[in-house]
Amino acid sequence: MPTTALLLGASGLIGSQLLNMLQSDPRITHIYAPSRHPLANIGDKVINPVGSDVQILLDTLTEPVDVAFCCLGTTQKTAGSREAFRFADITLPVHGGKTARRLGASHYLVVSALGANAKSWVFYNKTKGQMEQALIAQNWPHLTIARPSMLIGKRDTPRTPELLAAPLFHLLPGKWKAIPARDVAYVLWQEAFSPSASSVDIIESDQLRKKASSL
C-alpha cells in the first residue's frame, strides 16, 4: 500500500540513516522532511520545507500523511540553554505529533533515550520522560518509542562527551551497551509497517539491538 511519511530530524545521526531507508522503500511515495537547513542528497520522493522555525514549517503542511517519525535530539550544550533544549526535545516532538495526527497519521515512531523518566532528577532523562508522557497523552492508535543507549555513528559535529564515554559503553552489558544509529533507524523503518498490537510500544536499547539483528 502506498505510504506517505513525515520525518522530523532528517539531518541527524539516526534521521539521516532513516531518510535513506525510506527513500529506498518502494512502499513510500512521499516523505515530508521539514528542516532548518536544506537536506543534501535527496531524491524526488522528498519534500523539504526549509526555515529557521521547524514548528512554523509543520503548521504549513496540509497534505495527508500515513506515518510519522521523530528523530530529533540534542544536548543542552548544543542547544545553548535548558529552555532551548526543552524546545528541541519536548516542544518540537510533541508539536510534530499533533501535526501528524492533524494530517491523518495513525502511527508515530519517536526516538527517546535510555533512562527516560519524567520523575528523574537528571534533567536530560526527565526531559525525555516528559516528552514521552506528552506523546502518550495524544492517544495515538500506534505510538512506538525507541530508547537507545549511547549511539554509535559519525556525526557532522562530534560530541566530546560521547567520544570520551564511547569505549566504556562498548563494554557495558544489556541495554546499556552502545548501539549503532543505523540499527535504531532500521528498527523504526521496519516497525512502521508492522506495529505492535499495543497502542504504546516502548523498545529499550537491548531490544532494539535484538530486533535489528533478527530482521
C-alpha positions in Angstrom: 0.0 0.0 0.0 1.5 3.4 -1.0 2.5 5.3 2.1 3.4 9.0 2.8 5.7 9.8 5.7 6.6 12.8 7.8 10.1 12.8 9.2 11.5 15.2 11.8 15.2 15.3 12.4 16.2 14.1 8.9 19.7 15.6 9.1 20.6 14.0 12.4 22.6 10.8 13.2 19.5 8.5 13.2 17.3 10.6 11.0 19.7 10.7 8.0 20.0 6.9 8.1 16.2 6.6 8.3 15.7 9.0 5.4 17.9 6.9 3.2 16.0 3.8 4.1 12.6 5.4 3.5 13.8 6.7 0.1 14.8 3.2 -0.9 11.5 1.7 0.1 9.0 1.3 -2.9 6.1 1.4 -0.4 7.0 5.0 0.4 5.7 7.5 -2.2 6.4 10.8 -0.5 8.5 12.0 2.5 7.9 15.4 4.1 11.0 16.4 5.9 11.0 20.0 7.2 14.4 21.2 8.4 16.3 24.4 9.3 18.8 23.8 6.6 18.4 22.2 3.1 18.9 18.4 3.2 21.7 17.0 1.0 21.4 14.1 -1.5 17.7 13.8 -1.5 15.6 12.3 -4.3 12.3 13.1 -5.9 10.3 11.5 -3.0 11.4 14.1 -0.5 9.6 17.4 0.1 12.0 19.5 2.2 10.4 22.7 3.5 13.2 24.9 4.9 13.0 27.6 7.5 14.5 28.8 10.8 11.5 27.6 12.8 10.5 24.0 12.3 7.4 24.5 14.3 6.1 27.0 11.8 7.1 24.7 9.0 5.0 22.0 10.5 2.0 24.3 10.6 2.2 24.9 6.8 1.9 21.2 6.0 -1.5 20.3 4.6 -1.0 17.1 2.6 -2.2 13.8 4.3 0.5 11.5 5.8 0.1 7.9 6.9 3.1 7.5 9.3 5.4 9.9 11.1 8.9 9.7 12.6 10.7 11.9 15.0 14.4 11.6 15.3 15.0 15.0 16.9 17.5 15.2 19.7 20.2 17.5 21.0 22.2 18.3 24.1 21.9 21.2 26.5 25.4 22.3 25.5 24.5 22.3 21.8 21.1 23.9 22.4 22.6 26.6 24.5 20.2 26.6 27.4 17.7 24.4 29.2 14.9 26.3 27.5 16.3 25.7 24.1 16.9 22.0 24.9 13.3 21.5 26.1 12.1 23.2 22.9 14.1 20.7 20.7 13.3 17.6 22.8 9.8 18.3 24.0 8.1 21.1 22.1 9.0 20.0 18.6 8.4 16.3 19.0 5.0 17.0 20.6 4.1 19.5 18.0 5.2 17.0 15.4 2.8 14.5 16.9 -0.1 17.0 16.8 0.7 17.8 13.2 0.9 14.2 12.1 -2.4 13.5 13.8 -3.9 16.5 12.1 -2.7 15.2 8.7 -4.2 11.7 9.4 -1.2 9.6 10.5 -2.1 6.6 12.6 1.4 5.7 13.8 4.1 7.9 15.3 7.6 6.5 15.9 9.8 8.5 18.1 13.4 8.3 19.3 13.7 9.0 23.1 16.6 7.8 25.2 17.7 5.1 27.7 16.6 6.1 31.2 13.8 8.4 30.1 11.7 9.1 33.2 9.5 12.2 33.9 10.3 11.9 37.6 14.1 11.6 37.2 16.4 14.1 39.0 18.6 14.0 35.9 17.5 16.9 33.6 18.1 15.0 30.4 16.2 11.9 31.5 13.4 14.0 32.9 13.0 15.9 29.7 12.8 12.7 27.6 10.3 11.2 30.1 8.1 14.3 29.9 8.2 14.1 26.1 7.1 10.5 26.2 4.2 11.3 28.6 3.0 14.2 26.4 3.0 11.9 23.3 1.2 9.1 25.2 -1.5 11.7 26.1 -2.1 12.3 22.4 -3.8 8.9 22.3 -2.2 7.5 19.2 -3.6 4.4 17.6 0.1 3.3 17.5 2.9 5.0 19.3 6.4 3.5 19.1 9.0 4.9 21.4 12.7 3.8 20.9 15.0 4.2 23.9 18.6 3.7 22.6 21.7 3.8 24.7 24.7 5.8 23.5 24.7 6.0 19.7 27.5 4.8 17.5 27.9 6.7 14.3 29.7 9.6 12.6 28.2 12.9 13.4 28.9 16.1 11.4 29.8 17.7 14.6 31.3 15.2 17.1 30.0 15.4 20.7 33.0 15.3 23.1 31.2 13.5 26.0 30.2 10.8 23.6 33.7 10.4 22.3 35.1 10.1 25.8 32.4 7.7 27.0 32.2 5.5 23.9 34.9 3.0 25.0 33.0 2.3 28.2 29.6 2.0 26.6 31.0 -0.6 24.1 31.8 -2.8 27.1 28.6 -2.4 29.1 26.1 -5.2 29.1 22.4 -5.4 28.1 20.5 -2.2 27.4 23.5 -0.1 28.5 25.7 -1.2 25.6 26.2 1.3 22.9 24.1 0.8 19.8 24.7 1.8 16.1 22.4 4.6 15.0 21.8 2.6 11.8 20.2 -0.2 13.9 17.8 2.2 15.6 16.8 3.7 12.2 16.4 0.2 10.7 14.0 -0.9 13.5 11.9 2.3 13.2 11.7 1.7 9.5 10.5 -1.9 9.9 8.2 -1.2 12.9 6.4 1.4 10.8 4.9 -1.4 8.7 4.4 -3.9 11.5 3.2 -2.0 14.6 2.8 -3.7 17.9 -0.7 -4.9 18.9 -0.3 -2.5 21.9 -1.2 1.2 21.3 2.1 2.2 23.0 5.2 0.2 22.4 8.4 1.2 24.2 11.5 -0.5 22.8 14.6 -0.5 25.1 18.1 -0.4 23.7 18.8 -4.1 24.1 15.5 -4.9 22.3 16.4 -2.5 19.5 19.7 -4.4 19.0 17.9 -7.8 19.1 15.3 -6.6 16.6 17.9 -5.2 14.2 19.8 -8.4 14.2 16.7 -10.6 13.5 15.2 -8.5 10.8 
